[in-house]
């Protein structure tokens, strides 16, 4: 008869392989990523041990490790921001409290599962909220922004799911004396932790190396005057003169230095090149074009791709890399979004009749100029 290996140990082994891959990449900027995956492995091992032997010290350490996961996940996400000077210690107050309560479990049965549920609900809701805004992804490659947003929202949703599981476990202790708790924890963690750990790894890979410097101030007078307003006043969706100035600078820099060709371009790097706070750039683009920074930069890339497809015989893959895209799926998706046809169809159609003027003034200069002419 073949020996059976509990499912949590199998999941821990798979997470160990993922941890080795992350460590081999050696991304110094994202030190919380291997820490989070390591905590997931440790949690799965304790769940497996509790499923098999159920020793007292395992019951003590399991909720403490579980309480560490949401704060570490949030710290991983906070590294995506340019100004990521986050105080770490407040995030570990609840795990410390869980540690203290676990020590008194046999004398007084504290509601640890309820505390864990509140912790998971809080961090899950916070991650879902910030995943809707692009200002929180300043250090992410612009081509990877959408993937990073989906990863963060996935983590947030799974943390909410884990919070619901903790409530179910609390109910099991109230009505059935916790007879089903070990099985519920094992199955739930086996389903959610690999997805969360992989999503954290995706976030870590979305940040290019050496992207850890802060942006230079744009204009002290302008920045102070804008920061003096309340958030509701700042986010009025009307184009201001400062927005036009920022868009002029973005357009000139994009055309003269061809920053869009850099596949590792991030909002943080663009901010440093312009000397403008990244939030000001993001809001100016949003108010002017009604789109995010990633979409605008991709439109510069697509405009050059159209010229290369029409004027050269370069393979489509070579055109993709020349314009700053890294994946064919992202290139095709953005090309269809901008032009309504695939790159191959565009090249075939342009061979029979002219669609655009690929002179130096039309590619990609016209993007912002066209918007300003429509306003006037």
N, C-alpha and C positions, 0 to 999 in steps of 0.2 A: 504494500500500500504506500503510495507516494505521500510524503509529508505535506501538510497544507500550511501555507504561509498566510497569516492574517492580512487583509487588504491594506490596513494602514502602513504596514512594513513595505509593501509593494509601492505604495504612493511615496513613502519616504525615500525609497531607492530611486524612483524617477526624479524626485526633487533634488536628490544628491547629484544626479547627472546634470541637471540644469544648473546647480550651484557650481559645479566644476567648469561648465562653459562660461559662466559669468566671471569666475575668478581668472580664467585664462585670458579673457578680454582685458582684465586689469583696468577698469575704468575708475580712476581715483576720485572723480567728481561724484560718483554715485556709490559711496561706501555703504549707505543704508540698504542697498539692494541685496548684496550677499548676506547682510545681517537679517533681513526679512526672510529670505529663503531659508537661512539656517534655523531661524525660529520656527518656520513651518515644518522643517524636518524634525526638529526636536519635539514639536507638538504631536506630529504623527507617530513618532516613536513612543511617546508617553501614552497616546491613545491606544496604540497596539499593545503595550504592556498592560494597560488597565483592562483591555479586552481579554487578555490571556491570564495574567496572574493577579491583578487588582491589589497591589501592595499599598499600604497607607501613604508612603511618601509620594507615590504616583498621584494619588488623589490630591495631595497637597500642592504639587508643582504644576499639574495640568491647567487649572484656571489661571495661574500666574502667567504661564507662557501664552495662553489664549488672550490675556489682557494686554500683552505686549504688541500683538499683531496690528491693531488699528493705529496706534501712535506711530509705529515704524512705517506703516504704509503711508501715513500722512507726511512723515519726514521725507520719504522718497519722493512724494509729489512736490513738496515745497522746494526741492532742489531744481525744479523746472523754472522757477522764477529767478529773474535777474537779481533782485534784492531779496536774497533768501536768508537773511540774518534772523532766523527763527530761534526763539528760546526753546531749548530742548526739554529742560527739566520739568516744566508744567505738564507736558504730555505724559509723563511717567508717574504722576501723582496717583492716578487711579490704579495702575498696576501695583504700586507700592501698597495702596490700601487693600487691594485684593490679596496681596502677600500676607498682610497682617491679619485679615479676616480668615484666611485659610489656616493660619496657625491656631485659631480658636474654634475650628470647625467642630471638634468633638465635644467641646463644652457648651457652645452656643451656635446653633445652625444659622449663620448669617445668610441673607439672600444674595449669594455670590452670583448665581445665574441671572438674577434680575439686574444686578450691577453690570454684568457683562453685556446683557441685552441693551441697556441704555448706552453703554460705551460704543457698541457696534452700530447702533442706530444713529448716534451723534456723528461719528466719523463717516459713516456711509452717506448720510444726508449732506454733510459738508463737502465730500468729494463729488457727489452728484451736482451740487450747486456750482462749484468752481469749474466743473468740466464743461459747462455751457459757455464759458468765456475764454477768449483767446489771449487775454492779457496775462493769464497765469502760465503761459507756455513760451516764455520769452527765450529760453535756452534750447528749445526744441527746434530741430531742422524744420524749415517751413514746409518741406515736402512730407514730413512725418507728423505734422501737427494734428491732422485729423485722426491718424492712428493712435497718437498719444491721448487725445481727448476720449476716444472710444475705450482705451485701456483704463483711463481714470474712471470713466462712468461705469465700466464693468466692475472695477474694484468696489466702487461705491455701492452698486447694486448687490454684489455678493456679500458685502459687510451687512447690508440691511437684511439679507436672507439669513446670515449667521445670527443676527440679533433675534430674528423670529425663531430660529432653532433653539436659542438659549431660553426663550420664553416657553417653548414646548418642553424643554428639559425641566424648567422650574415647575411646570404643571405636572410633569411625570413624577417629580419628587413629592408634590402635594397629594396626588391622588393614588399613585401606585408605589410610593416609597422609593422611587428612582430605579425600579427594576429594568426599565428600558433605556435608561440614560446612556449607558456605555455604547449600546448599539446605535442609538440616534447620533451620538457624537461621532462615532467612527464613520458612519455612512455619510453624514453631512460634511465632515472635514475632508473625506476622501473625494467628494464631488467638487468642493469649492476651492480648497487650498491649491491644487495644481493650476487651476485657472487663474487664481489671484497671483500666484508666484510667477506664472508666465507673463501676465499683464504687467507686473512690476518689472520684469526683465525687458519687456518691450519698451517701457518708459525709459529704462536705463540706456538702451541702445539708440534711442531717438535723439540723444544729446551728443553733439560732436565733441571731440577732445579739445582741450585748451580753450574752452569757452567759459572761463570763470572770472573774467574781469568785469568791473562795473562800468556803466556808461558815464561819459562825461556830461556835465550839466549843459543844457541847451542854451538858455539865456536866463541869467539869474532874475532879471526883472520880470521877464515874461513868465517864467516858471512860478515865481512867487505870487505874481498876480493871479495866475490861473489856479494855483493851489489854495489861494485865499478863498475861493468860492466853494460853496458846498457841492457835494457830489451831484445833487440834482441839477445845479446850475451848470456844472461842467458837461453833463451828458445830454444837453439839449440838442436834438438832432437837426441842427441848422449849421451850414458851413460858415465858419468865421474867417476873418482875414488871416489869422494865424494858421488855420487849416490850409489855406491856399499857399501860404509861404512854405509850410512843411511839405505839401504835395509838390511844389516846384523843386524843392531840394531833393525829395525822393526821386522825382523824374529825372533831374539832371544827373544825379549820382548813378541811377540805374543805367542811363544811356551812356554816360562817359566812362564809367568804370566797369560796366556790365556785371554788376554784382549778382544778378540773377543766374549767371553761369556757375556760381559756386554752389555745389550740391549740399554743402554744409551750412548754407546761409540760414541764420536765425534772426528773430526780431532783436535779440540782444546785440548781435554783431552789426545789424543795420543801424541800431541806435548808437553804437560807438562810432561808426563811420560818419554819421550825420551830426553827432554831438547833441542829440535830442533825446529826452527820456522816451523809452519805448512806449509807455502808455499814451503819450501825446501823439506818437506816430500812429498807433493803433486806432485811436479815436478819430484822428484826422482822416484816415483812410476810410473808416466806417461811415463817418458823416458825409464824406465827399462822394464815395462810390457805392455805399450801402453793402460793401463786401468786407471780408477780413484780409489781413496782410498776406496770408498764404495765397489766397485767390488772386490778388493783384500781382504778386511776384510771379505766379504761374502764368498770368496773362502776358507779362513781358517775355517769359520763356516761350510761350506759344507763338507770339508774334515773330520771334526770331526763327522758331521751328518752321513756320510757314514760308519764310524767305528761303531757308535752307532746302526745304522740300521742293520749292519751285525752281531755284536757281542752280542747285547742285544735284549730283547723282549719288550722294552719300546714302548708305543704307539707313532705314528708319531708326534702327537701334543706335547708330552713330549720331544721328541728329538728336535723338533723345538725350544722350550723354553730353553732347556739345552744348545743349541749352540748359543743363543743370538738373535734369530729372535723373533719378536713380533706378526707378522701376518702370517697366513697360505699362503695367496696369494703371499707375498714377498718370503717366504721360497720355495714355489713350483716354482716360476718364476726363482729364482737364482739356484735352484737345477737342473732345466731343462737346464738353460744356461750353467752350468758347465759340467753336465753329459749327457744331451740329453734325460733323462728319468725322470719320476716323482719319488718321494721318495718311494711310495708304489711299483712301478714297480722295482725299484732298489733292495728293500728288497726281493721281490719275485725272481728276477733273481740271486741275490747273494746266495740264499738258495740252488740253484742247482749247481752253479759253481763259483769258486773264481775269483774275478775281481781285488782286491787290497790286499796288505799286510797291515794289520791294526796293525802292531807293532808300538812301540813308535817312531821309526825313520821314519815312513811313514805318520804319521798323527798328525799335519799338517806340519811337518818339511820340507817336500820335495818341497814346493811351490817355495821358493826363491833359494834353492840349485839346483833344477832342471834347473831354468833359468840360473844360473851361469855356470853350466856344459855344457849347450847348447852353451853359448858364447865361452867357451874355447875349 
